Amino acid sequence: MLSYRHAFHAGNHADVLKHFVLVQLLRYLNQKDKPYWLVDTHAGAGVYALDKGYATQNAEFADGIARLWTRDGLPAPLADYVDVVRSFNPDGRLRRYPGSPYVAMRILREQDRLRLFELHATDNKLLRENFGRDFPDDTRRVAIGQADGFHELKAVLPPPPRRGLVLIDPAYEDKRDYLRTVMTVKEGLARFATGVFAVWYPQLQRGDAKELPEKLKKLHGDWLDVSLTVGAPAADGFGMHGSGLFVVNPPWTLAQTLEQAMPFLRDALGRDDAAGFAVRTGSAETAR
């Protein structure tokens, strides 16, 4: 099942949370000179137009990145993320939104490597075209495969430098993705026990979505789970009312960074009184 196109949702509240945390993870890895790999199992098209095409149909970015675009007083970690998005909009107008691969390209260093998997034929073609246009001199650092990232991950772990971040970000349009995510992290840790694994998940009314973080907690003792709820679930039970990012082997500084920034993000992106956030770790929890 390959009907999902992320372009419809580019820059929404879930992207904001995911890419904000991704920036923090990469900044932490950059603190050591030794190179690392970023492996993205569901890379999408790389970058998305917000002023035309799919993104304009529901304009989900209006309740996501657009709410931060002109805000003053952003906490430094959030300002860092917004600056990454601004780098793809040099005229100051919010017209392009970078997906995870493009966010990474702004932060990875010359010695680091990016391994991207995207199974959807159209998005894979767009991903290659976009990278060829925007990063023509970086072909040595980037490898793009049209393949199932769940399956192909085992072929690239552990990465040669023995340092790395794995981003697992499926659409969950197929309910089997929940189980596959858990098994992929389990198998990934068996091959690369010291790696950082970041799993994005939606907040939905369905049980699979609610159970996923709990299942991931059982795989490893060192974890962090950050979630952002933007509003109350819809009365009909459909639709995403928030999202989360579950990180295995998180940086020791990440929880404190999130506890400082998440109140601002909740207030900026919340749509009703049910908006809130939670930062949970293997040893502590903050929820507001």
VEXFI-856149 format. One line per 5 residues: number of its first residue (from 1); their letters; for each residue y, x, z of N, C-alpha, C. Coordinates in Angstrom, 3 decimals. Layout:
# residues N
NUM	a	Y:X:Z:Y:X:Z:Y:X:Z ~ ... .
# end
This chain:
# residues 288
1	mlsyr	-1.181:0.850:0.000:0.000:0.000:0.000:1.235:0.888:0.000 ~ 1.990:0.833:-1.113:3.132:1.722:-1.246:4.363:0.952:-1.725 ~ 4.654:-0.162:-1.075:5.808:-0.962:-1.475:7.079:-0.542:-0.752 ~ 6.939:0.157:0.376:8.096:0.502:1.206:9.013:1.488:0.500 ~ 10.323:1.197:0.535:11.333:2.119:0.023:12.391:2.297:1.100 .
6	hafha	12.531:3.516:1.581:13.453:3.745:2.700:14.907:3.534:2.307 ~ 15.200:3.580:1.015:16.588:3.413:0.571:17.200:2.108:1.072 ~ 16.379:1.081:1.274:16.903:-0.191:1.787:17.468:-0.035:3.205 ~ 16.965:0.941:3.950:17.290:1.053:5.373:18.077:2.322:5.711 ~ 18.464:3.082:4.713:19.089:4.386:4.944:20.324:4.276:5.829 .
11	gnhad	20.385:5.143:6.830:21.547:5.199:7.702:21.593:4.136:8.766 ~ 20.513:3.386:8.963:20.525:2.338:9.986:20.363:2.941:11.385 ~ 20.294:2.090:12.398:20.230:2.588:13.773:19.018:3.479:14.009 ~ 17.897:3.170:13.338:16.694:3.979:13.515:16.885:5.371:12.922 ~ 17.532:5.447:11.771:17.822:6.754:11.178:18.749:7.564:12.075 .
16	vlkhf	19.739:6.906:12.649:20.671:7.611:13.524:19.924:8.267:14.677 ~ 19.077:7.506:15.361:18.325:8.073:16.477:17.417:9.199:16.007 ~ 16.654:8.950:14.966:15.691:9.932:14.479:16.370:11.236:14.072 ~ 17.429:11.142:13.309:18.059:12.353:12.787:18.941:13.042:13.825 ~ 19.494:12.289:14.745:20.207:12.902:15.859:19.270:13.796:16.663 .
21	vlvql	18.080:13.282:16.979:17.119:14.075:17.748:16.575:15.222:16.896 ~ 16.353:14.981:15.615:15.873:16.039:14.731:16.835:17.227:14.725 ~ 18.130:16.951:14.669:19.119:18.034:14.711:18.963:18.845:15.989 ~ 18.770:18.158:17.109:18.620:18.862:18.388:17.360:19.728:18.408 ~ 16.264:19.231:17.850:15.019:20.000:17.821:15.175:21.257:16.969 .
26	lryln	15.827:21.122:15.824:16.001:22.276:14.940:16.973:23.288:15.532 ~ 18.023:22.813:16.173:18.963:23.743:16.814:18.236:24.569:17.881 ~ 17.346:23.942:18.590:16.602:24.655:19.627:15.706:25.719:19.002 ~ 14.996:25.367:17.937:14.127:26.341:17.280:14.929:27.510:16.721 ~ 16.170:27.256:16.328:17.016:28.310:15.773:17.454:29.333:16.819 .
31	qkdkp	17.243:29.046:18.083:17.697:29.969:19.123:16.907:31.276:19.124 ~ 15.716:31.274:18.544:14.937:32.498:18.418:14.986:32.972:16.968 ~ 15.001:34.291:16.783:15.095:34.843:15.438:13.832:34.608:14.616 ~ 12.693:34.489:15.274:11.426:34.346:14.564:11.438:33.088:13.700 ~ 10.955:33.175:12.476:10.983:32.009:11.574:10.055:30.894:12.036 .
36	ywlvd	10.255:29.724:11.472:9.399:28.577:11.751:9.310:27.708:10.509 ~ 8.379:26.785:10.533:8.216:25.798:9.465:8.567:24.412:10.003 ~ 9.156:23.595:9.150:9.268:22.158:9.386:8.373:21.467:8.368 ~ 7.449:20.666:8.857:6.558:19.897:7.989:6.910:18.425:8.148 ~ 7.256:17.780:7.048:7.642:16.370:7.042:6.563:15.602:6.290 .
41	thaga	5.816:14.767:7.000:4.658:14.109:6.387:5.026:12.926:5.496 ~ 6.203:12.352:5.693:6.634:11.193:4.908:8.104:11.404:4.545 ~ 8.336:12.238:3.531:9.670:12.790:3.293:10.637:11.840:2.610 ~ 10.143:10.823:1.908:11.048:9.925:1.207:11.698:10.605:0.017 ~ 12.893:10.140:-0.338:13.597:10.654:-1.512:14.580:11.767:-1.181 .
46	gvyal	14.749:12.067:0.106:15.609:13.177:0.502:17.028:12.797:0.827 ~ 17.672:12.023:-0.047:19.050:11.598:0.162:19.223:10.229:-0.487 ~ 20.168:9.438:0.050:20.290:8.050:-0.388:21.753:7.672:-0.619 ~ 22.000:6.957:-1.704:23.338:6.441:-1.981:23.583:5.209:-1.121 ~ 24.748:5.155:-0.494:25.121:4.001:0.329:26.086:3.058:-0.378 .
51	dkgya	26.637:3.493:-1.491:27.642:2.688:-2.187:27.096:2.014:-3.446 ~ 25.798:2.133:-3.671:25.187:1.481:-4.823:23.677:1.405:-4.592 ~ 23.030:0.569:-5.369:21.576:0.501:-5.300:21.042:-0.225:-4.077 ~ 19.839:0.174:-3.652:19.109:-0.536:-2.611:19.890:-0.658:-1.305 ~ 20.565:0.409:-0.896:21.212:0.425:0.420:22.298:-0.639:0.553 .
56	tqnae	22.856:-1.086:-0.558:23.932:-2.076:-0.494:23.404:-3.493:-0.286 ~ 22.118:-3.726:-0.483:21.590:-5.091:-0.422:21.677:-5.668:0.986 ~ 21.297:-4.886:1.990:21.411:-5.337:3.384:22.453:-4.555:4.162 ~ 22.914:-3.446:3.576:23.954:-2.596:4.187:23.644:-2.300:5.657 ~ 22.413:-1.906:5.926:22.015:-1.628:7.304:22.789:-0.449:7.896 .
61	fadgi	23.292:0.424:7.045:24.067:1.561:7.531:25.345:1.126:8.224 ~ 25.828:-0.097:7.928:27.062:-0.587:8.548:26.909:-0.714:10.055 ~ 25.695:-0.980:10.519:25.419:-1.066:11.953:24.753:0.191:12.481 ~ 24.777:1.257:11.673:24.188:2.527:12.065:25.219:3.638:11.980 ~ 25.056:4.506:10.992:25.934:5.669:10.871:27.400:5.277:10.714 .
66	arlwt	27.687:4.138:10.081:29.083:3.738:9.875:29.809:3.494:11.197 ~ 29.073:3.113:12.231:29.706:2.867:13.534:30.103:4.169:14.235 ~ 29.542:5.271:13.797:29.900:6.569:14.373:30.905:7.325:13.504 ~ 31.043:6.899:12.265:31.793:7.653:11.263:33.249:7.865:11.668 ~ 33.864:6.862:12.263:35.287:6.960:12.618:35.506:6.936:14.125 .
71	rdglp	34.429:7.075:14.898:34.565:7.025:16.358:35.107:8.343:16.892 ~ 36.018:8.240:17.851:36.513:9.413:18.551:35.677:9.641:19.809 ~ 35.741:10.853:20.326:35.100:11.146:21.599:33.593:11.199:21.568 ~ 33.009:11.509:20.399:31.552:11.624:20.335:31.080:12.768:21.230 ~ 30.031:12.563:22.017:29.437:13.699:22.740:29.067:14.794:21.748 .
76	aplad	29.153:16.033:22.172:28.952:17.162:21.255:27.652:17.075:20.448 ~ 26.510:16.707:21.041:25.279:16.629:20.230:25.366:15.566:19.133 ~ 25.987:14.430:19.433:26.165:13.396:18.408:27.158:13.839:17.345 ~ 28.207:14.534:17.755:29.185:15.048:16.800:28.522:16.039:15.847 ~ 27.599:16.829:16.366:26.861:17.779:15.538:26.082:17.045:14.455 .
81	yvdvv	25.377:15.991:14.835:24.631:15.190:13.864:25.564:14.564:12.824 ~ 26.662:13.968:13.270:27.590:13.336:12.338:28.189:14.368:11.391 ~ 28.435:15.576:11.883:28.957:16.634:11.019:27.964:16.997:9.922 ~ 26.667:16.940:10.235:25.660:17.184:9.200:25.768:16.127:8.114 ~ 25.924:14.867:8.511:26.087:13.793:7.520:27.387:13.992:6.745 .
86	rsfnp	28.449:14.388:7.422:29.739:14.615:6.753:29.630:15.708:5.691 ~ 28.768:16.684:5.918:28.651:17.778:4.959:28.169:17.308:3.594 ~ 27.546:16.141:3.539:27.121:15.568:2.271:28.131:14.556:1.729 ~ 29.231:14.402:2.432:30.312:13.507:2.023:31.637:14.242:2.166 ~ 31.850:15.301:1.377:32.994:16.190:1.585:34.357:15.530:1.395 .
91	dgrlr	34.408:14.398:0.704:35.707:13.730:0.542:36.037:12.809:1.712 ~ 35.166:12.752:2.715:35.433:11.949:3.896:34.991:10.507:3.796 ~ 34.543:10.075:2.622:34.061:8.706:2.438:32.537:8.691:2.594 ~ 32.041:7.734:3.370:30.610:7.646:3.645:29.910:7.010:2.453 ~ 29.378:7.846:1.579:28.732:7.356:0.362:27.303:7.857:0.189 .
96	rypgs	26.922:8.900:0.935:25.558:9.433:0.849:25.020:9.608:2.262 ~ 23.747:9.310:2.405:23.116:9.530:3.701:21.926:10.460:3.517 ~ 21.873:11.560:4.290:20.761:12.498:4.153:19.535:12.046:4.929 ~ 18.396:12.053:4.270:17.145:11.844:4.978:16.749:13.118:5.710 ~ 15.604:13.092:6.346:15.166:14.227:7.158:15.130:15.545:6.387 .
101	pyvam	14.640:15.566:5.125:14.616:16.848:4.412:16.014:17.435:4.212 ~ 16.984:16.590:3.925:18.347:17.084:3.704:18.987:17.512:5.024 ~ 18.727:16.767:6.091:19.215:17.190:7.410:18.683:18.585:7.717 ~ 17.398:18.786:7.459:16.787:20.084:7.746:17.420:21.197:6.926 ~ 17.730:20.930:5.671:18.282:21.971:4.813:19.644:22.457:5.285 .
106	rilre	20.350:21.646:6.037:21.638:22.073:6.588:21.464:22.967:7.820 ~ 20.266:22.978:8.401:20.080:23.683:9.668:19.087:24.837:9.557 ~ 18.069:24.698:8.707:17.115:25.776:8.547:17.805:27.047:8.062 ~ 17.273:28.178:8.485:17.821:29.472:8.112:17.048:30.049:6.930 ~ 17.509:31.162:6.410:16.888:31.764:5.237:15.413:32.052:5.471 .
111	qdrlr	15.041:32.433:6.687:13.659:32.813:6.970:12.742:31.629:7.253 ~ 13.284:30.438:7.389:12.484:29.260:7.719:11.989:28.562:6.456 ~ 10.987:27.723:6.618:10.376:27.057:5.468:10.255:25.551:5.709 ~ 10.297:24.798:4.601:10.222:23.344:4.634:9.061:22.901:3.766 ~ 8.152:22.129:4.355:7.001:21.612:3.620:7.085:20.093:3.641 .
116	lfelh	7.207:19.489:2.460:7.461:18.058:2.338:6.303:17.370:1.622 ~ 5.876:16.229:2.171:4.870:15.400:1.527:5.432:13.999:1.330 ~ 5.264:13.467:0.131:5.664:12.096:-0.166:4.697:11.543:-1.206 ~ 3.964:10.501:-0.824:2.919:9.947:-1.694:3.478:9.001:-2.754 ~ 4.532:8.261:-2.430:5.101:7.286:-3.360:5.604:8.010:-4.606 .
121	atdnk	5.074:7.645:-5.769:5.366:8.387:-6.997:6.859:8.385:-7.328 ~ 7.513:7.243:-7.188:8.932:7.169:-7.529:9.772:7.998:-6.573 ~ 9.508:7.875:-5.268:10.278:8.643:-4.295:9.983:10.136:-4.402 ~ 8.742:10.486:-4.721:8.422:11.898:-4.894:9.200:12.489:-6.066 ~ 9.279:11.731:-7.152:10.048:12.178:-8.322:11.520:12.338:-7.958 .
126	llren	12.061:11.362:-7.222:13.454:11.451:-6.797:13.676:12.634:-5.859 ~ 12.713:12.867:-4.965:12.829:13.986:-4.029:12.931:15.302:-4.788 ~ 12.092:15.496:-5.782:12.123:16.720:-6.575:13.437:16.840:-7.353 ~ 13.872:15.738:-7.941:15.126:15.758:-8.706:16.313:16.041:-7.794 ~ 16.327:15.408:-6.628:17.443:15.597:-5.704:17.525:17.041:-5.219 .
131	fgrdf	16.374:17.622:-4.876:16.374:19.015:-4.420:16.761:19.958:-5.547 ~ 16.299:19.665:-6.757:16.664:20.500:-7.890:18.151:20.475:-8.167 ~ 18.775:19.345:-7.914:20.223:19.211:-8.141:21.032:19.820:-7.002 ~ 20.672:19.516:-5.764:21.508:19.892:-4.620:21.144:21.238:-3.994 ~ 19.902:21.697:-4.190:19.473:22.967:-3.599:18.731:23.809:-4.639 .
136	pddtr	19.355:24.088:-5.764:18.639:24.788:-6.851:18.226:26.204:-6.496 ~ 18.861:26.815:-5.537:18.559:28.208:-5.191:17.584:28.341:-4.024 ~ 17.022:27.212:-3.578:16.178:27.238:-2.386:14.721:26.907:-2.676 ~ 14.304:27.053:-3.922:12.938:26.670:-4.281:11.905:27.513:-3.532 ~ 12.259:28.736:-3.161:11.301:29.598:-2.462:11.039:29.106:-1.047 .
141	rvaig	12.005:28.408:-0.471:11.870:27.964:0.918:11.255:26.586:1.047 ~ 11.168:25.853:-0.053:10.761:24.448:-0.007:9.547:24.217:-0.890 ~ 8.552:23.514:-0.357:7.389:23.092:-1.143:7.263:21.580:-1.027 ~ 7.137:20.907:-2.160:7.051:19.449:-2.195:5.713:19.046:-2.800 ~ 4.988:18.206:-2.081:3.707:17.736:-2.582:3.666:16.222:-2.685 .
146	qadgf	3.085:15.699:-3.761:2.855:14.257:-3.855:1.470:14.001:-3.283 ~ 1.463:13.701:-1.996:0.191:13.594:-1.286:0.384:12.799:-0.011 ~ -0.727:12.359:0.549:-0.736:11.651:1.824:-0.503:12.666:2.937 ~ 0.653:12.596:3.573:0.991:13.563:4.604:0.051:13.542:5.786 ~ -0.497:12.377:6.114:-1.481:12.308:7.190:-2.655:13.243:6.891 .
151	helka	-3.118:13.178:5.655:-4.300:13.950:5.268:-3.966:15.419:5.046 ~ -2.831:15.701:4.433:-2.513:17.068:4.025:-2.019:17.938:5.175 ~ -1.635:17.332:6.281:-1.082:18.119:7.383:-2.053:19.195:7.847 ~ -3.331:18.858:7.879:-4.317:19.817:8.387:-4.347:21.096:7.544 ~ -3.940:21.010:6.276:-3.992:22.178:5.389:-2.875:23.178:5.673 .
156	vlppp	-1.822:22.756:6.374:-0.687:23.654:6.602:-0.543:24.050:8.071 ~ -1.498:23.626:8.911:-1.447:23.988:10.328:-2.602:24.917:10.685 ~ -2.334:25.941:11.478:-1.010:26.312:11.985:-0.209:27.027:10.902 ~ 1.113:26.921:10.928:1.931:27.643:9.949:1.845:29.145:10.208 ~ 2.000:29.959:9.187:1.857:31.403:9.353:2.692:32.021:10.473 .
161	prrgl	3.945:31.587:10.703:4.702:32.217:11.801:4.310:31.728:13.185 ~ 3.396:30.752:13.248:2.961:30.185:14.531:4.110:29.545:15.299 ~ 5.140:29.143:14.617:6.223:28.339:15.193:6.488:27.202:14.216 ~ 6.735:25.997:14.741:7.004:24.934:13.804:7.209:23.582:14.449 ~ 7.728:22.681:13.620:7.983:21.286:13.986:7.333:20.406:12.937 .
166	vlidp	6.573:19.433:13.381:5.958:18.453:12.491:6.630:17.111:12.737 ~ 7.214:16.531:11.693:7.836:15.212:11.776:6.920:14.203:11.098 ~ 6.501:13.205:11.855:5.611:12.163:11.360:6.377:10.845:11.393 ~ 6.663:10.310:10.223:7.606:9.195:10.111:7.113:8.187:9.078 ~ 5.947:7.580:9.305:5.439:6.612:8.333:6.200:5.293:8.392 .
171	ayedk	5.988:4.475:7.375:6.662:3.177:7.326:5.992:2.153:8.233 ~ 4.732:2.372:8.590:3.947:1.426:9.379:3.834:0.067:8.685 ~ 3.991:0.047:7.358:3.769:-1.205:6.629:2.282:-1.546:6.609 ~ 1.459:-0.535:6.710:0.017:-0.710:6.854:-0.296:-0.507:8.339 ~ -0.849:-1.503:8.995:-1.069:-1.397:10.436:-2.015:-0.258:10.813 .
176	rdylr	-2.776:0.244:9.831:-3.643:1.384:10.102:-2.840:2.654:10.365 ~ -1.558:2.641:9.985:-0.716:3.816:10.213:-0.594:4.146:11.692 ~ -0.694:3.141:12.558:-0.585:3.408:13.996:-1.746:4.277:14.473 ~ -2.944:3.916:14.087:-4.112:4.701:14.460:-4.088:6.057:13.775 ~ -3.714:6.080:12.508:-3.662:7.345:11.778:-2.656:8.293:12.411 .
181	tvmtv	-1.558:7.755:12.910:-0.550:8.595:13.565:-1.142:9.270:14.794 ~ -1.819:8.498:15.629:-2.418:9.053:16.841:-3.447:10.121:16.485 ~ -4.296:9.835:15.531:-5.324:10.795:15.157:-4.721:12.049:14.518 ~ -3.656:11.878:13.758:-3.007:13.025:13.124:-2.399:13.954:14.167 ~ -1.756:13.382:15.184:-1.199:14.216:16.251:-2.326:14.908:17.020 .
186	kegla	-3.379:14.168:17.311:-4.515:14.755:18.036:-5.104:15.935:17.267 ~ -5.361:15.741:15.987:-5.931:16.800:15.169:-4.929:17.938:14.973 ~ -3.652:17.596:14.866:-2.635:18.619:14.709:-2.542:19.525:15.918 ~ -2.625:18.939:17.099:-2.582:19.736:18.327:-3.804:20.639:18.454 ~ -4.938:20.182:17.945:-6.139:21.013:17.989:-5.971:22.266:17.137 .
191	rfatg	-5.202:22.167:16.058:-4.962:23.303:15.178:-3.741:24.120:15.595 ~ -2.766:23.458:16.218:-1.472:24.084:16.474:-0.966:23.585:17.824 ~ -1.591:24.072:18.886:-1.347:23.542:20.228:0.074:23.769:20.709 ~ 0.743:24.810:20.210:2.107:25.113:20.666:3.179:24.501:19.781 ~ 2.774:23.790:18.745:3.754:23.199:17.841:4.483:22.023:18.460 .
196	vfavw	5.666:21.746:17.930:6.432:20.563:18.321:6.072:19.447:17.343 ~ 5.650:18.310:17.858:5.303:17.146:17.036:6.250:16.011:17.395 ~ 6.945:15.474:16.408:7.892:14.380:16.628:7.437:13.169:15.824 ~ 7.204:12.072:16.507:6.705:10.841:15.878:7.747:9.744:16.026 ~ 8.232:9.230:14.896:9.124:8.070:14.943:8.288:6.801:14.987 .
201	ypqlq	8.769:5.801:15.727:8.068:4.514:15.771:9.082:3.373:15.897 ~ 8.742:2.205:15.361:9.639:1.052:15.451:9.406:0.265:16.736 ~ 10.435:-0.388:17.222:10.272:-1.371:18.287:10.111:-2.736:17.627 ~ 8.898:-3.277:17.747:8.553:-4.565:17.169:7.841:-5.403:18.220 ~ 7.690:-6.670:17.940:6.976:-7.543:18.857:5.468:-7.359:18.788 .
206	rgdak	4.979:-6.779:17.702:3.536:-6.646:17.537:2.980:-5.613:18.504 ~ 1.742:-5.830:18.924:1.125:-4.980:19.927:0.937:-3.544:19.496 ~ 0.621:-3.314:18.213:0.397:-1.954:17.738:1.601:-1.064:18.010 ~ 2.791:-1.595:17.753:4.011:-0.819:17.945:4.261:-0.535:19.421 ~ 3.996:-1.512:20.262:4.217:-1.330:21.692:3.229:-0.338:22.300 .
211	elpek	2.017:-0.308:21.760:0.970:0.530:22.328:1.033:1.976:21.856 ~ 1.704:2.247:20.732:1.677:3.584:20.166:2.168:4.663:21.138 ~ 3.336:4.514:21.789:3.768:5.577:22.718:2.762:5.813:23.851 ~ 2.161:4.735:24.340:1.192:4.884:25.432:-0.031:5.676:24.981 ~ -0.462:5.464:23.765:-1.604:6.212:23.245:-1.250:7.677:23.028 .
216	lkklh	-0.022:7.936:22.583:0.397:9.319:22.368:0.501:10.083:23.685 ~ 0.880:9.408:24.752:1.001:10.068:26.056:-0.323:10.650:26.533 ~ -1.423:10.068:26.094:-2.738:10.501:26.554:-3.218:11.770:25.849 ~ -2.485:12.201:24.809:-2.933:13.344:24.027:-2.506:14.679:24.613 ~ -1.420:14.680:25.377:-0.855:15.951:25.836:0.044:15.684:27.033 .
221	gdwld	0.060:16.601:27.976:0.841:16.377:29.190:2.318:16.640:29.060 ~ 2.713:17.431:28.042:4.125:17.789:27.876:4.715:16.943:26.757 ~ 5.414:15.882:27.125:5.955:14.973:26.121:7.291:14.396:26.569 ~ 8.039:13.907:25.591:9.289:13.183:25.824:9.312:11.986:24.889 ~ 9.715:10.846:25.417:9.792:9.618:24.632:11.194:9.045:24.796 .
226	vsltv	11.970:9.024:23.717:13.308:8.448:23.759:13.330:7.209:22.869 ~ 13.883:6.127:23.378:13.962:4.897:22.600:15.355:4.291:22.712 ~ 15.759:3.626:21.654:17.045:2.932:21.595:16.801:1.491:21.167 ~ 17.126:0.562:22.039:17.047:-0.861:21.722:18.450:-1.338:21.374 ~ 18.627:-1.901:20.187:19.966:-2.303:19.771:20.258:-3.770:20.074 .
231	gapaa	19.224:-4.540:20.391:19.456:-5.941:20.695:18.176:-6.665:21.060 ~ 18.312:-7.918:21.381:17.144:-8.729:21.727:16.281:-8.977:20.497 ~ 14.963:-9.068:20.662:14.099:-9.390:19.521:14.477:-10.751:18.932 ~ 14.258:-10.884:17.647:14.550:-12.151:16.979:13.651:-13.252:17.533 ~ 14.158:-14.464:17.540:13.411:-15.593:18.097:12.092:-15.821:17.368 .
236	dgfgm	12.049:-15.509:16.063:10.819:-15.725:15.302:9.835:-14.565:15.441 ~ 10.228:-13.524:16.197:9.325:-12.405:16.437:9.296:-11.366:15.347 ~ 10.058:-11.571:14.274:10.045:-10.634:13.164:11.252:-9.694:13.253 ~ 11.125:-8.554:12.585:12.247:-7.627:12.520:12.199:-6.570:13.611 ~ 12.894:-5.488:13.355:12.925:-4.348:14.262:14.170:-4.433:15.133 .
241	hgsgl	13.987:-4.395:16.456:15.119:-4.491:17.364:15.447:-3.156:18.033 ~ 14.801:-2.114:17.569:15.058:-0.783:18.089:14.008:0.173:17.559 ~ 14.051:1.387:18.045:13.080:2.382:17.603:12.995:3.489:18.639 ~ 12.065:4.394:18.425:11.912:5.503:19.353:11.425:6.750:18.647 ~ 11.525:7.862:19.342:10.975:9.124:18.855:10.177:9.742:20.000 .
246	fvvnp	8.901:9.971:19.742:8.006:10.561:20.729:7.796:12.019:20.363 ~ 8.096:12.923:21.294:8.049:14.357:21.009:7.025:15.034:21.919 ~ 6.070:15.708:21.321:5.114:16.520:22.060:5.599:17.967:22.048 ~ 5.501:18.643:23.193:6.043:19.991:23.367:7.559:20.018:23.109 ~ 8.302:19.144:23.763:9.747:19.083:23.521:10.474:20.285:24.120 .
251	pwtla	11.648:20.636:23.593:12.480:21.653:24.241:12.807:21.227:25.669 ~ 12.860:22.185:26.569:13.096:21.839:27.975:14.497:21.279:28.197 ~ 15.403:21.550:27.244:16.783:21.069:27.366:16.977:19.666:26.795 ~ 15.993:19.132:26.103:16.212:17.902:25.336:16.472:16.692:26.220 ~ 15.737:16.535:27.299:15.916:15.354:28.154:17.345:15.269:28.671 .
256	qtleq	17.889:16.373:29.138:19.260:16.361:29.660:20.260:16.031:28.565 ~ 20.064:16.594:27.378:20.954:16.292:26.256:20.942:14.803:25.933 ~ 19.763:14.212:25.906:19.642:12.794:25.567:20.254:11.907:26.652 ~ 20.048:12.259:27.902:20.605:11.449:28.993:22.125:11.441:28.954 ~ 22.731:12.489:28.404:24.182:12.550:28.276:24.684:11.768:27.066 .
261	ampfl	23.912:11.788:25.973:24.381:11.197:24.723:23.946:9.747:24.506 ~ 22.798:9.360:25.054:22.260:8.043:24.756:23.122:6.885:25.252 ~ 23.828:6.994:26.389:24.710:5.884:26.763:25.771:5.601:25.701 ~ 26.308:6.651:25.107:27.293:6.470:24.042:26.653:5.797:22.837 ~ 25.452:6.240:22.484:24.776:5.668:21.327:24.437:4.205:21.567 .
266	rdalg	23.997:3.871:22.765:23.723:2.469:23.104:24.983:1.618:22.944 ~ 26.104:2.097:23.458:27.336:1.321:23.388:27.857:1.215:21.961 ~ 27.651:2.263:21.164:28.163:2.260:19.796:27.321:1.400:18.862 ~ 26.013:1.371:19.063:25.126:0.685:18.122:24.568:-0.627:18.653 ~ 24.746:-0.888:19.937:24.225:-2.126:20.499:24.898:-3.347:19.898 .
271	rddaa	24.109:-4.408:19.716:24.653:-5.626:19.102:24.715:-6.797:20.070 ~ 24.095:-6.663:21.256:24.205:-7.714:22.264:23.862:-7.122:23.630 ~ 23.802:-7.981:24.636:23.603:-7.506:26.006:22.208:-6.922:26.249 ~ 21.304:-7.122:25.329:19.960:-6.574:25.482:19.869:-5.113:25.050 ~ 20.943:-4.566:24.506:20.940:-3.175:24.066:20.687:-2.246:25.251 .
276	gfavr	19.935:-1.196:25.022:19.642:-0.240:26.079:18.925:0.968:25.532 ~ 18.613:1.889:26.409:17.889:3.078:25.993:16.967:3.517:27.124 ~ 16.034:4.374:26.786:15.155:4.968:27.787:14.832:6.393:27.369 ~ 14.811:7.275:28.334:14.361:8.654:28.132:13.263:8.901:29.152 ~ 12.047:9.058:28.677:10.901:9.248:29.551:10.244:10.585:29.229 .
281	tgsae	9.775:11.252:30.277:9.019:12.480:30.077:7.741:12.392:30.900 ~ 6.927:13.425:30.799:5.698:13.426:31.566:5.908:13.385:33.058 ~ 7.130:13.696:33.500:7.393:13.766:34.943:8.575:12.930:35.418 ~ 9.334:12.351:34.487:10.539:11.621:34.918:10.882:10.541:33.910 ~ 11.809:9.659:34.311:12.193:8.554:33.424:13.626:8.134:33.711 .
286	tar	14.374:7.885:32.654:15.712:7.304:32.746:15.764:6.129:31.797 ~ 16.118:4.967:32.281:16.210:3.781:31.439:17.466:3.009:31.817 ~ 18.269:2.686:30.796:19.501:1.915:31.030:19.830:1.069:29.813 .
# end
